[in-house]
Amino acid sequence: NLLRRCRRLPRAYLCAPMLSTLIVLTGPPLPGRWSLARALERRCDARRFHVNSGNPPLVEIARALEGGGLVLVDGSLPTRKSRREVLELTRGERLLVEWRCGRKEAEREVFRRYASRPRVLAGAELARYLDDVAVREAAGDELPDGRMVLVGPELTVDEQVARVVGALSQAPGARVTKEMKKWCSPGS
């Protein structure tokens, strides 16, 4: 029924390029940020790019954005320049999400989140957090419209996801299906 109604719409409308939504999740390298990234990936049916230290895979991210849908870039991205570089990849909707965590919460994240984790691993994770804090610049002016969401471990993961999704102009929807692509191809 819906497909029949859609076929009545002009092909130019149905086959127009889809604008992408880009969410850039930045914050210290801690399990709480990673949990939020996984939850957003599931909730938003997002294509996720995890950025470790170093340069983000800009070409791959740009290709994903060309396909429409929602792209999530999750990484430390400690400087304004590194965040801006990723945010400038699309003209579609962009949202910067900063996952903030103070030292006390960081210690709780690394030493108490997983009771069976060896202390040596937790200590290494805390050292990475401290290295990140030494170079981290507060987020704020990366987007001209100032669209940013602040979250952290004081909120549950569900509350964090709700804040991010609530800041999007449209609720995350389904991606373009094979049937839609077939219908939009020349000669159909």
C-alpha positions as CSV (number, residue, x, y, z in Angstrom):
1,N,0.0,0.0,0.0
2,L,2.7,2.5,1.0
3,L,4.9,1.4,-1.9
4,R,2.0,2.1,-4.3
5,R,1.5,5.6,-2.9
6,C,5.2,6.3,-3.1
7,R,5.3,5.3,-6.8
8,R,2.9,8.2,-7.5
9,L,5.5,10.7,-6.2
10,P,7.8,12.3,-8.8
11,R,11.0,10.3,-9.3
12,A,13.1,13.5,-8.7
13,Y,11.6,13.7,-5.2
14,L,12.1,10.1,-4.3
15,C,15.6,9.9,-5.8
16,A,17.0,13.1,-4.5
17,P,20.3,12.7,-2.6
18,M,19.7,12.1,1.0
19,L,21.4,14.4,3.5
20,S,23.4,12.6,6.1
21,T,23.4,13.2,9.8
22,L,26.9,13.2,11.5
23,I,27.3,12.7,15.2
24,V,30.8,13.3,16.5
25,L,31.3,11.8,20.0
26,T,34.4,13.1,21.7
27,G,35.7,12.5,25.2
28,P,38.4,10.8,27.2
29,P,39.2,7.2,26.3
30,L,37.1,5.5,29.0
31,P,34.5,2.7,29.1
32,G,31.6,5.1,29.6
33,R,32.2,6.9,26.3
34,W,32.6,3.5,24.6
35,S,29.3,2.3,26.1
36,L,27.5,5.4,24.8
37,A,29.0,5.0,21.3
38,R,27.8,1.4,21.2
39,A,24.3,2.4,22.5
40,L,24.0,5.2,19.9
41,E,25.1,2.9,17.1
42,R,22.4,0.4,18.0
43,R,19.6,3.0,18.7
44,C,20.3,5.1,15.6
45,D,21.2,2.3,13.2
46,A,24.4,4.3,12.7
47,R,27.5,3.5,10.7
48,R,30.2,3.9,13.4
49,F,33.8,4.9,13.0
50,H,36.0,4.4,16.0
51,V,38.9,6.8,15.9
52,N,41.9,5.8,18.0
53,S,44.9,8.1,18.4
54,G,46.1,9.5,15.2
55,N,44.2,10.7,12.1
56,P,40.6,9.8,11.6
57,P,39.7,7.9,8.4
58,L,38.3,11.0,6.6
59,V,37.9,9.4,3.2
60,E,35.9,6.4,4.6
61,I,33.8,8.7,6.7
62,A,33.1,11.0,3.7
63,R,32.0,8.0,1.6
64,A,29.6,6.8,4.4
65,L,28.1,10.3,4.6
66,E,27.5,10.3,0.8
67,G,25.2,7.3,1.2
68,G,22.8,9.2,3.5
69,G,21.7,7.9,6.9
70,L,23.5,8.5,10.2
71,V,27.2,8.3,10.7
72,L,28.7,8.2,14.2
73,V,32.4,9.1,14.7
74,D,33.6,8.0,18.1
75,G,37.0,9.0,19.4
76,S,39.1,11.1,21.7
77,L,39.5,13.9,19.3
78,P,41.0,16.1,22.0
79,T,41.5,19.3,20.0
80,R,39.0,21.7,18.4
81,K,40.9,21.3,15.1
82,S,40.6,17.5,15.1
83,R,36.8,17.8,15.8
84,R,36.3,20.5,13.2
85,E,38.1,18.4,10.6
86,V,35.5,15.6,11.0
87,L,32.5,17.9,11.4
88,E,33.3,19.7,8.1
89,L,32.8,16.5,6.1
90,T,29.1,17.1,5.5
91,R,26.6,19.8,4.9
92,G,23.9,17.7,6.4
93,E,22.9,17.8,10.1
94,R,25.9,17.8,12.5
95,L,25.9,17.3,16.2
96,L,28.9,17.4,18.5
97,V,28.5,15.3,21.7
98,E,31.1,15.8,24.4
99,W,31.3,13.0,27.0
100,R,32.9,14.7,30.0
101,C,34.5,13.0,33.0
102,G,36.5,14.4,35.9
103,R,39.3,12.6,37.6
104,K,37.2,11.1,40.4
105,E,34.7,9.7,38.0
106,A,37.5,8.5,35.7
107,E,39.0,6.5,38.6
108,R,35.6,5.0,39.3
109,E,35.2,4.1,35.6
110,V,38.6,2.3,35.4
111,F,38.9,0.8,38.8
112,R,35.3,-0.1,39.7
113,R,33.4,-0.6,36.5
114,Y,34.7,-4.1,35.9
115,A,35.5,-5.8,39.2
116,S,37.5,-8.6,37.6
117,R,39.8,-6.3,35.6
118,P,43.5,-6.6,36.7
119,R,44.7,-3.4,38.4
120,V,47.6,-3.1,36.0
121,L,45.1,-2.7,33.1
122,A,43.0,-0.2,35.0
123,G,46.2,1.8,35.9
124,A,47.2,1.9,32.2
125,E,43.7,3.1,31.3
126,L,43.9,5.9,33.9
127,A,47.3,6.9,32.5
128,R,45.7,7.2,29.0
129,Y,42.9,9.3,30.6
130,L,45.5,11.6,32.2
131,D,47.4,11.9,28.9
132,D,44.2,12.9,27.2
133,V,43.3,15.5,29.9
134,A,46.8,17.1,29.4
135,V,46.0,17.9,25.7
136,R,42.1,18.1,25.7
137,E,40.5,21.4,24.7
138,A,37.0,22.0,25.8
139,A,34.4,21.7,23.0
140,G,32.3,24.7,22.1
141,D,32.9,26.6,18.9
142,E,33.4,23.8,16.4
143,L,30.0,24.3,14.8
144,P,28.7,27.7,13.8
145,D,25.3,27.0,15.1
146,G,26.7,25.7,18.4
147,R,24.8,22.4,18.3
148,M,26.4,20.4,21.1
149,V,25.2,18.0,23.8
150,L,27.1,17.5,27.0
151,V,26.8,14.1,28.8
152,G,28.9,12.1,31.3
153,P,28.9,9.3,33.8
154,E,26.5,11.1,36.1
155,L,23.8,10.0,33.7
156,T,22.8,6.5,32.8
157,V,23.6,5.3,29.3
158,D,19.9,5.4,28.4
159,E,19.6,9.1,29.6
160,Q,22.7,10.0,27.6
161,V,21.3,8.4,24.5
162,A,18.0,10.2,25.0
163,R,19.7,13.5,25.2
164,V,21.6,12.9,22.0
165,V,18.7,11.6,20.1
166,G,16.5,14.4,21.4
167,A,19.0,17.0,20.0
168,L,18.6,15.6,16.5
169,S,16.2,17.5,14.2
170,Q,14.7,14.1,13.1
171,A,14.5,10.9,15.0
172,P,16.8,8.3,13.5
173,G,15.0,6.4,10.8
174,A,15.6,3.5,8.6
175,R,18.2,3.5,5.9
176,V,17.4,3.4,2.2
177,T,16.3,-0.1,1.3
178,K,17.4,-2.1,-1.7
179,E,13.8,-1.7,-3.1
180,M,14.1,2.1,-2.9
181,K,17.5,2.0,-4.6
182,K,16.1,-0.3,-7.4
183,W,13.1,2.0,-7.9
184,C,15.4,5.1,-8.3
185,S,17.8,3.4,-10.7
186,P,17.5,4.5,-14.4
187,G,15.2,2.5,-16.5
188,S,12.9,1.4,-13.7
